[in-house]
């Protein structure tokens, strides 16, 4: 079989989280992503009560907006995944208030459709606007586990009760830190950006679509994206990848679970974070930072993909380090035709 008409689209969208700890990049092949997402919590002490969570985001497409759902989960930022309730988290729905709201306003808490880890906000359906919307929620009890990642899945609906098809989705994340005392205060920061291309200092990002075009059994298909990270955390950061390989319905292009050379004529999906000559794709890291690629993704002409892998890190405070992720896809002659896509989530974690 020659020149199979197989085309794939890998859709990637940026998420930038303000303090306290986590930033990630979320991708979905099916939903419109809200933009400029962030969360700020009043403190990161486990089990503490009466906390405020300030969530901000921007709609990118005009639509009727009647309700918004916030799901707090410890296992995944993806709305299609089952949700594991974070240990100790309690939204205290009966006492939770929306202390302030801006941008798209007029919301109140829908008690009938909310519980300990899900908050539904409702209003009379009306067109949304594309201004930055911010909502401060109060009287929340923090999760009890230190360094447990908590993802807040955000979904918007035209209906008033969270029913029916969603309009837009996205997620932000945070975690708890141990109690510590200091005699002076230096604001913690972490900056993380992901896109088709990014400036080293994350001052600009461009492109959120990677398109491999039409696959060919005789030639590797390639695509690249970039991410950059800086933090003043004394223990540095770790960056991870979560998601799945390329699929089209029940048809799968197998991921390379060990470092493997590109082999046209064999079905393969993988990436690395270094310049390659076979195929000729990618670039080495740059920037003044101390970040390095994980050894599993740092060997030229060897590619891999495994859900949950750490892909880059720095053990100390670091300036910006930019990485180029180089993806390859090969297909066998008998690979089933179709449109293949993948959903990926990039996460950078510090432990302020």
SULWORA-V97749 format. One line per field, one symbol per residue. psi: psi as a letter, one per 20 degrees, with the letter a starting at -180 (. if undefined). A space follows every 50 residues. Layout:
psi = ???
//
This chain:
psi = pqlpmpqqpoppqpppprqhhqqrpqqpihqppqrlqrppqhrkpqjqrl qppopqrpqipprpohqppopoqihqiphiqqpppppipoilhhipqnhq qrdoajqrpnhhkqbhjppppqrpprprrjqppppoprkppqqippjppp popppqqhrijjraqqgqraqrqrrqqqpqqqirpopqqpppqpagqqqh jjiqqppkppoibpqpiipppqqqrqqqqqqjphjbrpprpqbrapqnci ppoqqoirpqqpnqippqprralrqqinrnqaqrqrrirjqqqqhikjpp jpqqpppiqphqrpirpqapppqopoqqpqqrhjppqroprqpqpppppr k.
//
